[in-house]
Amino acid sequence: MPRLWTDLPTPLLDRLRAGTVLPAHPLALDEHRRLDPIRQRALTRYYLDAGAGGVAVGVHTTQFAIRETGLYGPVLRLAAETCAAWSDTPRLLVAGVTGRTEQAVREAETARDLGYHAALLNVAAFRGVGEAEILDHCRRVAKEIPVIGFALLPAVGGMHLSYGFWRAFAAIDNVVAIKMAPFDRYRTVEIVRAVVDAGVADRVTLYTGNDDHVVLDLVVPDGASETRVRIRGGLLGHWSVWTRKAVELLDRIHALPDGADVPADLLALDSIVTDCNAAIYDAAHDLAGCIPGCLAVLQRQGLLRGTWCLSPAETPSPGQAEEIARVYAQYPEMNDDAFVQANLARWLSEQGKTIPLAA
């Protein structure tokens, strides 16, 4: 199993660097808040057939509490086995890794042994700790598996780290990407600048996690003209729903030649996607209902049976269902309900037909 990024199969490394859709995989539970393996598998199949370049499992959208309930390994294994069985095209497997160093190393080893290609490293457990200690932690985990950095906004448990941190982090040899999710333009640009100034923009690929600014992150180049870089793809909880449309959006953006004029309707999509995300991710309540909001869309499509989370306290916020209904009605072109309905029975079955990755 890959321990260094140089061990990654060339097609997968090329896909990561070109930029792709990486949905943050939700957790499918039944009414007893137990894992529903049939629907968990169906979700993975949905992402593969929608054209996603891989999946991110064990991340925030999968619910961090899977660690406390003994589901971390089983959920990662189920996704890896489903990817291998369902598609002839290899997909990127990204595992969420969190906790203090002993736990994070253990999770990295589990992910690597299950065939995962990289770890999305969440350092929220180090809030209040000096950045030098956090960097030592990151270097230790990077000895086990290629690492994707994670700039996570404080509203969902993360913390802001300095330009100096990100420059030193990017210089770690086994870092392959950074997911930028500060929901803050100043800090997003700062991370881009850190990667460029570290001289590793050819090795460290930038991914957006800014669910409130997806399209412009992907369309607008960053940096001075002589060192201009692009955010190549997205590793997003928001892309765990309406994934087929997300793939179409990224394909359209990638088809634009560098320096070409960006069509006005594509620029307008930034506000539309942000408005949809505001409903699904529950911006009105400081993202308190972000996971139940994604589950509610998947339930509406028939992929899930409910919005159950491991914590009974984690439920859709008041008015969130109405907001989701509003964006459904206002932007019908944004959902992929027809695609889901055409394939749902097959995804839920024990049989199935492999669908090649979309071009």
Beta strands, then each sheet from edge to edge (+ up, - down):
strand 1: 21-23
strand 2: 54-57
strand 3: 92-97
strand 4: 118-121
strand 5: 147-152
strand 6: 175-181
strand 7: 205-208
strand 8: 231-236
sheet 1: 1+ 8+ 7+ 6+ 5+ 4+ 3+ 2+
end
